[in-house]
Amino acid sequence: MEQRKVSAQDVAQHAGVSRTTVSFVLNNTPGKSISEDTRQRVLLAASELGYIPNEDARRLAMMRTSSIGVFIGHSQYLYSDVFISRVVEGMAQTVNKYRIQLVIQPVSVADRSYLELAQQDEVEGIILINTREDDPALNELIETGFPAVSIDYLENRKLSQVYVDNRGAAREMVEFLIRWGHRDIGMITHAPTMFSASKRRLEGYRDALAARGIREREEWVQYGDFSEASGYEATERILSGSAIPSAVFVGNDVVAYGAIQAIKDRGLRIPDDISICGFDDDYLSRYLNPPLTTMALPASGMGSKAVSVLIEQLEPARPAAPCHVVLPTHISIRNSCRKA
């Protein structure tokens, strides 16, 4: 049986560095800040393993860009979720400064491990978006220390994370409605609550009601699934009850678009009969009739920062511990809300 050739990835694992670092050292890539200790470790590993670079492969390696994977956890709505588009837009602006490509991969909990997907796509590191907190693939990823960043807060996970305070921002939005005199306030989540952001936005809604002594009405809390259609159906359930709220807080703008249509189809006026507000501040939200009051997120900035954090992990002197970066939010007040 023919013996398998030693690969650059084998050298990287033996030396305890990234494959990119191995490429830089063995190809004497100019302009790269690599310590002498790291350089010697790579050279020693290559020597011990008997690594012999193929000249054609070596020339291609010098020309090719590195890649990072973007793994998105709700594949069925990948292309209709405007928030994702804005995050990827921010990533693209940052990777353009480096020789890096983005490999976008929809995933689900039924998929293979993130490590297997990373190897299949030949990516140096991965960025996770909309990861479920109960995702079993996270454990393997964290235990191996593979370079990864989550764009979401994942509680008790030793993983670098870039996110907004979803619970605090949702509480702020509902407090805004209460200050405007609303006490009958419903909520539609933008996703099932196994997704971190959805869970925390619902917690923020409940925090605000509890702080003012307002009773939560179970029939006014409904659950969306990332899509306009789910927002429409959730709003229909709320409006079919014996009483309707004076305001509805929706967990993201896309789901809110469906809610707005359901309200109008019932012959109700926004905001005269019912106020509505969203979360994300997507492109279309300011151009609706009426324009949507929403919690503005720095989606593009989240994407850009996640790439920067991941690139730091790919450097030879990578950070010793995961980092958490929390970005600010603010309310964009528009005409979809009025004082009660």
N, C-alpha and C positions, 0 to 999 in steps of 0.2 A: 504493500500500500504506500502511495506517495505521501511523504511527510508534508504536513501543512506548513506553508511559509509563515514566518514570523511577520506580523503586521505592525504598523505604527501604533495601533491601539494596544497591542501587547506591550510595546515599549512604554507607552504612557502609563499603563496599569502597574508595570514593574517599577517605574520611577516615581509613581505617585503624583503625576501631573496630568494635565489635559492633553488630548491628542493634538490640539492646536499648538501647544507649547513644544511638543516633540517636532512638529513640522517646522516651527520657527528655528529651533536649535539645529536640526539636521540639515536644513536648507540655508542656514546662515542668513535668515531673512533680516534685512537692514531695518533700523529704526525701532526695534522691539526691545523694551527694557526687561531683560531677563538676567537674574542674578547669576554670578559665576557658579555658585553652589548648585543651582537648579540645572544649569547647562552641563555641569560635570555629572550630575545624577542621570541625566538623559543619555549622555554619551556612554556612561558606564553600563546602563541598562541595555542600550543597543548592542554594546560589545558582548555582554554576558549572554544575551539571547541569540546572538549571531544574526542580527537584523541586517539584511542587504536590500537597500532600496532599489526598486526597478526604475531605470532611468526615464522611461516613458511616463510611469506613474509619478515620478518625482517632478517632471516638468509640468504635468497636469496639476499636481498639488500646489505648485507655486502659483498657478494661474487661478485655481478655483477659490471661491470664497468659502468662509466658514458658514455654518448654518445653525440656527436655533429654532426649536419647535415651539409652536403656539398651540396648546391643546385646549380645546373649548368643550365644556361639559354639557351642552344642550344642542346637539347636532341638528335636530329637526328645524330649529329656528336660527341657524347660523347666519343666513343671508338676509333675514328680515329684522334682526335685532340691531337697531341703529347704534346702540351703546357699543357693541362689539366692533362695528365699523370704525367708530371714533377712536377706540382703544388701539386698533391695528394701525390706524392712520398715525397716531402718535409714535407707535413703534417704528413705522417706516421712516419717519423723519429722523429718528435716532440711528437706526441701522445704516442709513445712507452715509453716515459719517465714517463707517467702518466697512471692511470687506465682509459683510455678513448678509445672509439671506434669511428670510422668514419662511418657515414651512408650517402652514396652517393645517391643523389636524382635528376634525370633530371627533370626540370620544364619548364613551358612555361607560358606566360601571361594569358593563358586560364585556368590554374590550380587554385585550391583553394588558399586561403591566405597562406602566409608563416607560420603564427601562427598555422593554422589548420594542415599544414603538419608537423610542429614541434611537435604538440601534438600527431598526429598520429604516428610519428616515435619515440616518447618519447625521444626527444633530449633536452639537457640543453641549447644549443645555436646553432647558425647557421653561416656558412660561405657562402657567395654568390659569384659566379663566372659568369662572362659574363652577368651581369644584365642589362636589358634595362633601359635607363634613364626615359622612359615613363611608367615603370612598376607600375601599381596602387597599387600592394601589398606592395610596399615600405612604403607608407604612414602609413598604419596600424602598420607595424613593428616598425617604428620610434616612432609613438605616444605612443605605449605601453611600449617602452623601453626594449623590449626583447633583450637579449644579441645576438649581431650580428656583423659581420665584412664583408665588401665588398672587394674582390680582384679586384678592378677597381675604378677609380675616378668617383664619382657621384656628379655632381655639385649641390651645395646648399642643400645637404642632410645631416642631423645631424646624421651621422652614422660613426662608426670607419671604416677606409679604409686603405688598404695596396696596393700600386700600383707603377708603374713607370710613368715618365713624357712622356706619349705617344706622345704628340704634339712636345715636344722638341726633343725627340729621332728621330722622323720621319723627322723633319726639319734638324737635324744633318746628317741623311743618305742622304737626297737629296742635301744638301750642299756639301757633299763628292763627289757626282756625278758631281756637277757643277765645283768643284775644279779640277776634272779630265777632264774638257773640254766639258762635256755634256750640251747641252742646249735643245735638243729635248728629254724630259723626260716624260714618261707616268707613270700612277699609277693604280694598281688594289687593291682595298680594300679587306680585308680578310673577311668582313661581311657587312651586311647592316648598314647604319650609325645611326640607332637607338641604336646600341651598342656603348657604350662610347669609347672604345679603337679604334674602326674603325673610328668613327667621328673625334677623335683627331689626329689620324695618317694622315687622309686626310687633316686636317687643317694644320698640320706640313709641308706636301708636298706643299701646297699652300703658306704657309708663306715663304718657301725657294725660290720658284719661284718669288714671288712678291718682295722679298728683292733684287733680282738680276735683276729685270725688265724683267723677262721672261714671255711671254704670255702663259697662260694655254690653251691647246687645248682640247676642250670638248670631242672629239672622242677618245682621249688618256687616259681618266679617265673612268675606268670600275669598276664594283662592283662584288666582290666574295661573297660566302656564306659558309665559313669555310672549303670547300672541295677542293680536287685536281681537280675534274671535273669542279667546278665553275671557277677555275684559268685557266684551259684549254680553256673553252668557252669564258672567258673574253679576253684572249690573241688572240683568233681567231678573235674576233671583232676588236681589235686594228690592227692586221696584215692585215685585209681585207680592210683597208682604202687606200686612194691614196698615203699616205706617212706613213712611220713607224718611231717610235722614235729610237734614238740611245741607249737608256737605259730605263728600266722599273723598278720601285720600287713597290714591292708587299707587302701587309700589314701583311702577315705572311708566314712562310716557307712552310706550308702545301699547301697553295694556289699557292705558287711559284713553287712547284713541278709540278703542272699541267701546269703552264705557260711555264716551261722549255720544257716539252714534246711537247706542241703546237709549240713552236719555232723550235724545231728539226724536227717535222713533216712537217714543211714548207720548210725544206732544209736549214735553216739558222743556222749559227754557233754562239755559245756562247763562248767567248765574242767578236769574230771577227766582227760579223755582228750586234749583239745587246748585250748590257750588261744587267745583271739582278741581283737584290739584294732583300733580304727578311727581315724578322723581327721575332725574337724569338730565333734563333740559336738552332734548334732542333737537336736531335742526328744524324740524317741522313745527315744533311746539309754539313758537312765536308767531307762526303764520296761520294758525287755526282760526276759526270763527266761533267763539272768541279765542284769543290767544291764551295758552295754558299757563296757569301759575304752577311752578314746579321747583323742585330742589335741584340746583345746578351742580353737576359733578364735573371735575376736571378729567374727563375720560381720556382725552388725548395726552394729558400730562401723566396719567396713570400708566398708559402704555409706554411712554417715553422713559419714565422713571424705572419701570420694571426692566426694560432692556439695559439701562445703565447699571442697575443692581446686579443683573445676571452677568454682564460683561466683567464686572469686578470679581465675580466668583470664578470666572474663567482665567483670570490672571494668575501667574505663578505664585505670587504672594497673596492668595485668596483670603478673605476675612475668616477669622477663627470661629465666629458665631453668626447665626442668622440675624438679619436686621429687619426691623419693622418701620415702614415709612407710612405715615398717616397724612393724607392730603386734605386741604380745606374744602368746604362746601358753602353754598349760600342760597337763599330763597330768591327766585326771580318772580316777583309779583306782577301778574297780568290780569286780564279781564274775566277769567273763568271763575273768579271768586268775588263775593261781595259780602259786606257785613250783614249778619243775621238781623 
